[in-house]
């Protein structure tokens, strides 16, 4: 009877460390914003964010997505949690779309599909992992205003 292979946790730790080193070097070279590199190299960051990274718009006022109606979601962001068409008035659907855009969307996609006022309204629902929230709130303190 074949035995189950044991995970090589030391190898996984080396891979994470190597990736964090690459991120740190990219930040030193100006290829990744310092604030994003900081959270990606912090202990406890999830593997998805570490190996995928994420983007954040430079200006909250750049968020010019629709405040009502239906959003046509880019195909690469569609799956079981986010459908191809999202009604902004449907808070759970909109929150799922915004989560996806915050974690996997480009800054260009964020600017085109996220509405600033809708984001401010939904923000208290914790729309993204802590590392992503941390960068957004440092860049845009108005997100934390009551």
C-alpha positions in Angstrom: 0.0 0.0 0.0 1.4 3.4 -1.0 1.9 5.9 1.7 0.6 9.5 1.4 3.4 11.9 0.5 4.3 14.3 3.3 4.2 18.0 2.4 7.7 19.6 2.4 6.9 22.6 4.6 10.5 23.7 4.6 10.4 24.0 0.8 7.2 26.0 1.0 8.8 28.4 3.5 11.8 28.8 1.2 9.5 29.6 -1.7 7.6 32.2 0.3 10.8 33.7 1.5 12.2 33.9 -2.1 9.0 35.5 -3.4 9.1 38.1 -0.6 12.7 38.8 -1.5 11.7 39.4 -5.1 8.9 41.7 -4.0 11.3 43.6 -1.7 13.8 44.0 -4.6 11.1 45.1 -7.0 10.0 47.8 -4.5 13.6 49.0 -4.2 13.7 49.3 -7.9 10.4 51.2 -8.0 8.5 48.4 -9.8 6.1 47.9 -7.0 4.7 50.6 -4.7 6.3 50.6 -1.3 3.0 50.3 0.6 2.0 47.2 -1.4 5.4 45.6 -1.0 5.3 46.3 2.7 2.1 44.3 3.2 3.1 41.6 0.8 6.3 40.9 2.7 4.7 41.1 6.2 4.3 37.8 8.2 1.0 36.2 7.7 0.1 37.5 4.3 -1.9 34.9 2.4 -0.3 32.9 -0.4 -2.8 34.2 -3.0 -1.8 37.8 -2.4 1.8 37.0 -2.0 2.1 35.2 -5.3 -0.5 37.2 -7.2 0.0 40.7 -5.8 -2.7 43.4 -6.2 -3.1 46.9 -7.5 -4.6 50.1 -6.0 -5.7 53.2 -7.8 -3.6 56.3 -7.1 -6.6 58.6 -6.4 -9.9 57.7 -4.9 -11.6 60.3 -7.1 -10.4 58.2 -10.1 -13.1 55.6 -9.2 -15.7 56.5 -11.9 -17.7 53.3 -12.1 -21.4 53.3 -12.4 -23.4 54.3 -9.3 -26.5 52.5 -10.6 -27.4 50.0 -13.3 -25.6 46.9 -14.4 -21.8 46.4 -14.6 -20.4 44.2 -17.4 -17.7 42.3 -15.6 -14.5 41.5 -17.4 -14.4 37.8 -18.2 -11.3 37.0 -16.1 -13.1 38.2 -13.0 -16.2 36.1 -13.5 -16.8 32.9 -11.6 -19.3 31.3 -9.2 -19.1 34.3 -6.8 -19.2 37.1 -9.4 -21.5 36.9 -12.4 -20.9 38.4 -15.8 -23.4 41.1 -15.1 -23.7 42.7 -11.7 -26.5 45.1 -10.6 -24.9 47.8 -8.5 -28.2 48.1 -6.6 -27.9 44.5 -5.3 -25.6 45.1 -2.3 -24.3 41.5 -2.0 -23.6 41.2 -5.7 -21.9 44.6 -5.7 -19.8 43.8 -2.6 -18.7 40.5 -4.3 -17.7 42.4 -7.4 -15.8 45.1 -5.4 -14.0 42.4 -3.4 -12.9 40.8 -6.6 -11.8 44.1 -8.1 -9.8 45.1 -5.0 -8.0 41.7 -4.8 -7.6 40.8 -8.5 -8.5 43.8 -10.6 -6.0 46.2 -12.2 -6.0 49.8 -11.2 -7.5 50.6 -14.6 -10.4 48.1 -14.0 -10.9 49.5 -10.5 -11.2 53.0 -11.8 -13.6 52.0 -14.6 -15.9 49.7 -12.5 -15.8 50.9 -8.9 -17.9 53.9 -8.0 -16.4 56.0 -5.2 -19.6 56.7 -3.4 -20.7 53.0 -3.6 -17.3 52.0 -2.3 -17.5 54.4 0.7 -21.0 53.0 1.5 -19.8 49.3 1.2 -16.4 49.7 2.8 -17.5 48.9 6.4 -18.4 45.4 5.2 -14.7 44.5 5.0 -14.5 44.0 1.2 -11.0 42.6 1.1 -8.3 40.8 3.0 -6.6 42.8 5.7 -3.4 43.4 3.7 -5.5 45.0 0.9 -7.6 47.0 3.3 -4.5 48.3 5.0 -3.1 49.8 1.8 -6.4 51.3 0.7 -7.0 52.9 4.2 -3.5 54.3 4.3 -3.8 55.8 0.9 -7.4 57.0 1.4 -8.1 57.9 5.1 -11.6 58.9 4.1 -12.5 55.2 3.9 -12.1 55.0 7.7 -14.2 58.1 8.5 -17.5 57.5 10.2 
